[in-house]
Amino acid sequence: MHRARALAVAVLAFCATMLAVTSTAVARAYGGEGWWGETSDKTITDAMYVVIVLFPTLIVLFSVIQWRLDKRKHAKLAADKRRAANLDWRGGW
């Protein structure tokens, strides 16, 4: 257990170091511009509007999926309960 914990800490430290070094190297190579190129306030504002719309949409989508799965689970449990209560399904001769 101690070895696994030490390995996890070492991997995490290595990844953090590589991310820090890589991001500064990329920033220096392109003069501080990101993937999009030179950005204006309008570009940033539009991107943040997309983020504002995206997260609530994902939350609603995942909530609907979870609701449907729960509905199926409860229907299956109710059917199992009805089947157990019915004498014809108990088996035997």
N, CA, C and O atoms as a GROMACS GRO file, in nm:
protein
  372
    1MET      N    1   0.083  -0.119   0.000
    1MET     CA    2   0.000   0.000   0.000
    1MET      C    3   0.087   0.125   0.000
    1MET      O    4   0.057   0.222  -0.069
    2HIS      N    5   0.195   0.121   0.078
    2HIS     CA    6   0.284   0.236   0.085
    2HIS      C    7   0.354   0.259  -0.049
    2HIS      O    8   0.375   0.374  -0.089
    3ARG      N    9   0.388   0.152  -0.116
    3ARG     CA   10   0.454   0.163  -0.246
    3ARG      C   11   0.360   0.223  -0.349
    3ARG      O   12   0.401   0.306  -0.430
    4ALA      N   13   0.234   0.182  -0.349
    4ALA     CA   14   0.136   0.234  -0.443
    4ALA      C   15   0.113   0.383  -0.420
    4ALA      O   16   0.101   0.460  -0.516
    5ARG      N   17   0.108   0.423  -0.294
    5ARG     CA   18   0.088   0.565  -0.262
    5ARG      C   19   0.206   0.648  -0.309
    5ARG      O   20   0.188   0.757  -0.364
    6ALA      N   21   0.328   0.597  -0.288
    6ALA     CA   22   0.447   0.668  -0.332
    6ALA      C   23   0.452   0.678  -0.484
    6ALA      O   24   0.491   0.781  -0.538
    7LEU      N   25   0.413   0.571  -0.551
    7LEU     CA   26   0.409   0.571  -0.697
    7LEU      C   27   0.306   0.671  -0.749
    7LEU      O   28   0.332   0.742  -0.846
    8ALA      N   29   0.191   0.677  -0.685
    8ALA     CA   30   0.087   0.771  -0.727
    8ALA      C   31   0.133   0.915  -0.709
    8ALA      O   32   0.108   1.000  -0.795
    9VAL      N   33   0.199   0.944  -0.600
    9VAL     CA   34   0.251   1.079  -0.576
    9VAL      C   35   0.358   1.114  -0.678
    9VAL      O   36   0.361   1.227  -0.728
   10ALA      N   37   0.444   1.020  -0.711
   10ALA     CA   38   0.550   1.044  -0.809
   10ALA      C   39   0.492   1.069  -0.948
   10ALA      O   40   0.537   1.160  -1.018
   11VAL      N   41   0.394   0.990  -0.988
   11VAL     CA   42   0.330   1.010  -1.119
   11VAL      C   43   0.258   1.144  -1.124
   11VAL      O   44   0.267   1.214  -1.224
   12LEU      N   45   0.189   1.179  -1.018
   12LEU     CA   46   0.119   1.307  -1.013
   12LEU      C   47   0.217   1.424  -1.021
   12LEU      O   48   0.191   1.522  -1.091
   13ALA      N   49   0.327   1.415  -0.950
   13ALA     CA   50   0.428   1.520  -0.955
   13ALA      C   51   0.489   1.531  -1.094
   13ALA      O   52   0.510   1.642  -1.144
   14PHE      N   53   0.516   1.418  -1.156
   14PHE     CA   54   0.571   1.419  -1.291
   14PHE      C   55   0.474   1.483  -1.390
   14PHE      O   56   0.514   1.566  -1.472
   15CYS      N   57   0.346   1.445  -1.383
   15CYS     CA   58   0.246   1.502  -1.474
   15CYS      C   59   0.231   1.653  -1.452
   15CYS      O   60   0.223   1.729  -1.549
   16ALA      N   61   0.228   1.695  -1.328
   16ALA     CA   62   0.216   1.838  -1.300
   16ALA      C   63   0.336   1.916  -1.353
   16ALA      O   64   0.320   2.025  -1.408
   17THR      N   65   0.455   1.859  -1.337
   17THR     CA   66   0.576   1.924  -1.389
   17THR      C   67   0.572   1.932  -1.541
   17THR      O   68   0.605   2.036  -1.598
   18MET      N   69   0.534   1.826  -1.607
   18MET     CA   70   0.529   1.825  -1.753
   18MET      C   71   0.424   1.924  -1.805
   18MET      O   72   0.447   1.991  -1.906
   19LEU      N   73   0.310   1.932  -1.738
   19LEU     CA   74   0.207   2.028  -1.780
   19LEU      C   75   0.257   2.172  -1.764
   19LEU      O   76   0.232   2.256  -1.849
   20ALA      N   77   0.325   2.199  -1.655
   20ALA     CA   78   0.376   2.334  -1.631
   20ALA      C   79   0.482   2.372  -1.733
   20ALA      O   80   0.481   2.484  -1.785
   21VAL      N   81   0.573   2.282  -1.761
   21VAL     CA   82   0.681   2.310  -1.856
   21VAL      C   83   0.626   2.322  -1.998
   21VAL      O   84   0.667   2.410  -2.073
   22THR      N   85   0.535   2.235  -2.034
   22THR     CA   86   0.480   2.235  -2.169
   22THR      C   87   0.401   2.362  -2.197
   22THR      O   88   0.414   2.421  -2.304
   23SER      N   89   0.320   2.406  -2.103
   23SER     CA   90   0.238   2.524  -2.127
   23SER      C   91   0.324   2.649  -2.144
   23SER      O   92   0.292   2.734  -2.228
   24THR      N   93   0.431   2.663  -2.067
   24THR     CA   94   0.516   2.780  -2.084
   24THR      C   95   0.594   2.773  -2.214
   24THR      O   96   0.618   2.876  -2.277
   25ALA      N   97   0.634   2.653  -2.256
   25ALA     CA   98   0.707   2.639  -2.383
   25ALA      C   99   0.617   2.674  -2.500
   25ALA      O  100   0.661   2.740  -2.594
   26VAL      N  101   0.492   2.632  -2.495
   26VAL     CA  102   0.399   2.663  -2.604
   26VAL      C  103   0.368   2.813  -2.605
   26VAL      O  104   0.358   2.872  -2.712
   27ALA      N  105   0.353   2.873  -2.490
   27ALA     CA  106   0.323   3.016  -2.483
   27ALA      C  107   0.438   3.098  -2.540
   27ALA      O  108   0.415   3.199  -2.607
   28ARG      N  109   0.559   3.058  -2.513
   28ARG     CA  110   0.674   3.131  -2.565
   28ARG      C  111   0.689   3.111  -2.716
   28ARG      O  112   0.729   3.202  -2.787
   29ALA      N  113   0.656   2.991  -2.765
   29ALA     CA  114   0.675   2.961  -2.906
   29ALA      C  115   0.580   3.040  -2.994
   29ALA      O  116   0.616   3.076  -3.107
   30TYR      N  117   0.461   3.068  -2.947
   30TYR     CA  118   0.361   3.136  -3.029
   30TYR      C  119   0.335   3.279  -2.983
   30TYR      O  120   0.233   3.337  -3.018
   31GLY      N  121   0.423   3.334  -2.908
   31GLY     CA  122   0.409   3.472  -2.866
   31GLY      C  123   0.291   3.497  -2.774
   31GLY      O  124   0.237   3.607  -2.772
   32GLY      N  125   0.250   3.395  -2.698
   32GLY     CA  126   0.139   3.412  -2.605
   32GLY      C  127   0.002   3.387  -2.665
   32GLY      O  128  -0.097   3.392  -2.593
   33GLU      N  129  -0.008   3.360  -2.795
   33GLU     CA  130  -0.136   3.331  -2.858
   33GLU      C  131  -0.170   3.184  -2.839
   33GLU      O  132  -0.082   3.098  -2.840
   34GLY      N  133  -0.298   3.158  -2.822
   34GLY     CA  134  -0.343   3.020  -2.806
   34GLY      C  135  -0.375   2.956  -2.939
   34GLY      O  136  -0.329   3.002  -3.044
   35TRP      N  137  -0.454   2.851  -2.934
   35TRP     CA  138  -0.491   2.778  -3.055
   35TRP      C  139  -0.574   2.863  -3.149
   35TRP      O  140  -0.564   2.849  -3.271
   36TRP      N  141  -0.656   2.951  -3.093
   36TRP     CA  142  -0.750   3.029  -3.172
   36TRP      C  143  -0.680   3.144  -3.244
   36TRP      O  144  -0.734   3.198  -3.341
   37GLY      N  145  -0.564   3.181  -3.200
   37GLY     CA  146  -0.494   3.294  -3.259
   37GLY      C  147  -0.520   3.418  -3.176
   37GLY      O  148  -0.547   3.409  -3.056
   38GLU      N  149  -0.512   3.533  -3.239
   38GLU     CA  150  -0.537   3.658  -3.168
   38GLU      C  151  -0.686   3.670  -3.138
   38GLU      O  152  -0.769   3.657  -3.227
   39THR      N  153  -0.718   3.696  -3.012
   39THR     CA  154  -0.860   3.700  -2.972
   39THR      C  155  -0.898   3.841  -2.930
   39THR      O  156  -0.816   3.920  -2.885
   40SER      N  157  -1.026   3.869  -2.947
   40SER     CA  158  -1.080   3.998  -2.905
   40SER      C  159  -1.176   3.975  -2.789
   40SER      O  160  -1.202   3.860  -2.751
   41ASP      N  161  -1.228   4.081  -2.733
   41ASP     CA  162  -1.326   4.069  -2.624
   41ASP      C  163  -1.452   3.999  -2.673
   41ASP      O  164  -1.513   3.922  -2.598
   42LYS      N  165  -1.493   4.024  -2.795
   42LYS     CA  166  -1.613   3.960  -2.850
   42LYS      C  167  -1.594   3.809  -2.860
   42LYS      O  168  -1.687   3.734  -2.832
   43THR      N  169  -1.477   3.765  -2.901
   43THR     CA  170  -1.450   3.621  -2.911
   43THR      C  171  -1.458   3.555  -2.774
   43THR      O  172  -1.517   3.448  -2.760
   44ILE      N  173  -1.399   3.617  -2.675
   44ILE     CA  174  -1.402   3.562  -2.539
   44ILE      C  175  -1.544   3.560  -2.485
   44ILE      O  176  -1.586   3.463  -2.423
   45THR      N  177  -1.619   3.668  -2.509
   45THR     CA  178  -1.757   3.675  -2.461
   45THR      C  179  -1.841   3.566  -2.525
   45THR      O  180  -1.918   3.499  -2.457
   46ASP      N  181  -1.828   3.549  -2.656
   46ASP     CA  182  -1.905   3.445  -2.724
   46ASP      C  183  -1.868   3.306  -2.673
   46ASP      O  184  -1.956   3.221  -2.657
   47ALA      N  185  -1.740   3.282  -2.649
   47ALA     CA  186  -1.697   3.152  -2.597
   47ALA      C  187  -1.756   3.127  -2.457
   47ALA      O  188  -1.796   3.015  -2.426
   48MET      N  189  -1.761   3.229  -2.375
   48MET     CA  190  -1.816   3.212  -2.240
   48MET      C  191  -1.968   3.192  -2.244
   48MET      O  192  -2.023   3.122  -2.160
   49TYR      N  193  -2.037   3.254  -2.342
   49TYR     CA  194  -2.180   3.227  -2.359
   49TYR      C  195  -2.202   3.080  -2.395
   49TYR      O  196  -2.298   3.019  -2.349
   50VAL      N  197  -2.115   3.026  -2.477
   50VAL     CA  198  -2.125   2.884  -2.512
   50VAL      C  199  -2.106   2.799  -2.386
   50VAL      O  200  -2.179   2.701  -2.367
   51VAL      N  201  -2.011   2.834  -2.303
   51VAL     CA  202  -1.988   2.759  -2.178
   51VAL      C  203  -2.110   2.770  -2.086
   51VAL      O  204  -2.150   2.672  -2.024
   52ILE      N  205  -2.167   2.890  -2.077
   52ILE     CA  206  -2.283   2.911  -1.991
   52ILE      C  207  -2.402   2.827  -2.038
   52ILE      O  208  -2.478   2.777  -1.955
   53VAL      N  209  -2.417   2.811  -2.167
   53VAL     CA  210  -2.528   2.731  -2.221
   53VAL      C  211  -2.495   2.582  -2.214
   53VAL      O  212  -2.584   2.501  -2.189
   54LEU      N  213  -2.370   2.545  -2.235
   54LEU     CA  214  -2.331   2.406  -2.243
   54LEU      C  215  -2.352   2.331  -2.111
   54LEU      O  216  -2.409   2.222  -2.111
   55PHE      N  217  -2.307   2.386  -2.000
   55PHE     CA  218  -2.314   2.313  -1.875
   55PHE      C  219  -2.457   2.288  -1.826
   55PHE      O  220  -2.487   2.174  -1.788
   56PRO      N  221  -2.546   2.386  -1.826
   56PRO     CA  222  -2.684   2.352  -1.789
   56PRO      C  223  -2.749   2.252  -1.884
   56PRO      O  224  -2.830   2.169  -1.842
   57THR      N  225  -2.715   2.260  -2.013
   57THR     CA  226  -2.769   2.164  -2.108
   57THR      C  227  -2.722   2.023  -2.076
   57THR      O  228  -2.801   1.929  -2.079
   58LEU      N  229  -2.594   2.008  -2.044
   58LEU     CA  230  -2.543   1.876  -2.007
   58LEU      C  231  -2.607   1.825  -1.878
   58LEU      O  232  -2.638   1.706  -1.867
   59ILE      N  233  -2.626   1.914  -1.782
   59ILE     CA  234  -2.689   1.873  -1.656
   59ILE      C  235  -2.831   1.826  -1.680
   59ILE      O  236  -2.872   1.724  -1.624
   60VAL      N  237  -2.906   1.898  -1.762
   60VAL     CA  238  -3.043   1.857  -1.793
   60VAL      C  239  -3.043   1.725  -1.868
   60VAL      O  240  -3.124   1.636  -1.838
   61LEU      N  241  -2.955   1.709  -1.965
   61LEU     CA  242  -2.947   1.586  -2.043
   61LEU      C  243  -2.916   1.466  -1.954
   61LEU      O  244  -2.982   1.363  -1.964
   62PHE      N  245  -2.815   1.479  -1.868
   62PHE     CA  246  -2.780   1.368  -1.780
   62PHE      C  247  -2.890   1.341  -1.677
   62PHE      O  248  -2.910   1.226  -1.638
   63SER      N  249  -2.961   1.444  -1.633
   63SER     CA  250  -3.071   1.423  -1.540
   63SER      C  251  -3.185   1.347  -1.605
   63SER      O  252  -3.247   1.261  -1.542
   64VAL      N  253  -3.214   1.378  -1.731
   64VAL     CA  254  -3.320   1.306  -1.803
   64VAL      C  255  -3.280   1.161  -1.824
   64VAL      O  256  -3.363   1.072  -1.809
   65ILE      N  257  -3.154   1.136  -1.858
   65ILE     CA  258  -3.108   0.998  -1.874
   65ILE      C  259  -3.120   0.923  -1.742
   65ILE      O  260  -3.166   0.809  -1.740
   66GLN      N  261  -3.079   0.985  -1.632
   66GLN     CA  262  -3.089   0.920  -1.501
   66GLN      C  263  -3.234   0.894  -1.463
   66GLN      O  264  -3.265   0.789  -1.406
   67TRP      N  265  -3.323   0.987  -1.493
   67TRP     CA  266  -3.465   0.970  -1.463
   67TRP      C  267  -3.522   0.851  -1.539
   67TRP      O  268  -3.597   0.772  -1.484
   68ARG      N  269  -3.486   0.839  -1.669
   68ARG     CA  270  -3.536   0.728  -1.749
   68ARG      C  271  -3.483   0.594  -1.695
   68ARG      O  272  -3.556   0.496  -1.690
   69LEU      N  273  -3.356   0.590  -1.656
   69LEU     CA  274  -3.300   0.467  -1.602
   69LEU      C  275  -3.366   0.429  -1.470
   69LEU      O  276  -3.394   0.312  -1.446
   70ASP      N  277  -3.391   0.528  -1.385
   70ASP     CA  278  -3.460   0.501  -1.259
   70ASP      C  279  -3.603   0.453  -1.283
   70ASP      O  280  -3.652   0.365  -1.213
   71LYS      N  281  -3.668   0.511  -1.382
   71LYS     CA  282  -3.805   0.471  -1.415
   71LYS      C  283  -3.807   0.325  -1.459
   71LYS      O  284  -3.896   0.250  -1.419
   72ARG      N  285  -3.710   0.284  -1.542
   72ARG     CA  286  -3.702   0.144  -1.585
   72ARG      C  287  -3.673   0.052  -1.468
   72ARG      O  288  -3.730  -0.057  -1.459
   73LYS      N  289  -3.585   0.096  -1.376
   73LYS     CA  290  -3.550   0.013  -1.261
   73LYS      C  291  -3.671  -0.009  -1.171
   73LYS      O  292  -3.696  -0.121  -1.126
   74HIS      N  293  -3.746   0.097  -1.146
   74HIS     CA  294  -3.863   0.085  -1.059
   74HIS      C  295  -3.972   0.001  -1.126
   74HIS      O  296  -4.043  -0.072  -1.057
   75ALA      N  297  -3.986   0.011  -1.256
   75ALA     CA  298  -4.084  -0.072  -1.328
   75ALA      C  299  -4.045  -0.219  -1.319
   75ALA      O  300  -4.131  -0.305  -1.301
   76LYS      N  301  -3.917  -0.248  -1.332
   76LYS     CA  302  -3.870  -0.386  -1.323
   76LYS      C  303  -3.890  -0.441  -1.182
   76LYS      O  304  -3.932  -0.556  -1.166
   77LEU      N  305  -3.862  -0.359  -1.080
   77LEU     CA  306  -3.883  -0.404  -0.942
   77LEU      C  307  -4.031  -0.430  -0.914
   77LEU      O  308  -4.065  -0.526  -0.846
   78ALA      N  309  -4.118  -0.344  -0.966
   78ALA     CA  310  -4.262  -0.363  -0.947
   78ALA      C  311  -4.310  -0.489  -1.018
   78ALA      O  312  -4.394  -0.562  -0.965
   79ALA      N  313  -4.258  -0.516  -1.139
   79ALA     CA  314  -4.296  -0.637  -1.211
   79ALA      C  315  -4.248  -0.762  -1.137
   79ALA      O  316  -4.320  -0.861  -1.130
   80ASP      N  317  -4.127  -0.757  -1.081
   80ASP     CA  318  -4.076  -0.870  -1.003
   80ASP      C  319  -4.162  -0.894  -0.879
   80ASP      O  320  -4.187  -1.009  -0.842
   81LYS      N  321  -4.207  -0.788  -0.818
   81LYS     CA  322  -4.291  -0.800  -0.698
   81LYS      C  323  -4.427  -0.861  -0.734
   81LYS      O  324  -4.478  -0.947  -0.662
   82ARG      N  325  -4.486  -0.815  -0.846
   82ARG     CA  326  -4.613  -0.871  -0.890
   82ARG      C  327  -4.597  -1.018  -0.929
   82ARG      O  328  -4.685  -1.100  -0.900
   83ARG      N  329  -4.486  -1.052  -0.994
   83ARG     CA  330  -4.461  -1.189  -1.036
   83ARG      C  331  -4.444  -1.279  -0.914
   83ARG      O  332  -4.492  -1.393  -0.915
   84ALA      N  333  -4.378  -1.231  -0.810
   84ALA     CA  334  -4.358  -1.311  -0.689
   84ALA      C  335  -4.489  -1.332  -0.615
   84ALA      O  336  -4.509  -1.434  -0.550
   85ALA      N  337  -4.579  -1.235  -0.625
   85ALA     CA  338  -4.707  -1.247  -0.555
   85ALA      C  339  -4.804  -1.339  -0.629
   85ALA      O  340  -4.896  -1.392  -0.568
   86ASN      N  341  -4.785  -1.359  -0.759
   86ASN     CA  342  -4.874  -1.441  -0.839
   86ASN      C  343  -4.842  -1.589  -0.816
   86ASN      O  344  -4.726  -1.629  -0.824
   87LEU      N  345  -4.943  -1.668  -0.788
   87LEU     CA  346  -4.923  -1.809  -0.758
   87LEU      C  347  -4.876  -1.888  -0.880
   87LEU      O  348  -4.806  -1.988  -0.864
   88ASP      N  349  -4.911  -1.847  -0.999
   88ASP     CA  350  -4.874  -1.921  -1.120
   88ASP      C  351  -4.725  -1.918  -1.145
   88ASP      O  352  -4.674  -2.009  -1.212
   89TRP      N  353  -4.653  -1.821  -1.098
   89TRP     CA  354  -4.512  -1.805  -1.126
   89TRP      C  355  -4.422  -1.865  -1.018
   89TRP      O  356  -4.300  -1.856  -1.028
   90ARG      N  357  -4.480  -1.926  -0.917
   90ARG     CA  358  -4.399  -1.979  -0.808
   90ARG      C  359  -4.332  -2.111  -0.841
   90ARG      O  360  -4.241  -2.153  -0.770
   91GLY      N  361  -4.373  -2.176  -0.944
   91GLY     CA  362  -4.308  -2.301  -0.987
   91GLY      C  363  -4.365  -2.422  -0.915
   91GLY      O  364  -4.460  -2.413  -0.838
   92GLY      N  365  -4.304  -2.534  -0.942
   92GLY     CA  366  -4.349  -2.658  -0.881
   92GLY      C  367  -4.458  -2.724  -0.968
   92GLY      O  368  -4.492  -2.673  -1.075
   93TRP      N  369  -4.511  -2.837  -0.921
   93TRP     CA  370  -4.612  -2.911  -0.996
   93TRP      C  371  -4.744  -2.871  -0.945
   93TRP      O  372  -4.846  -2.920  -0.993
   0.00000   0.00000   0.00000
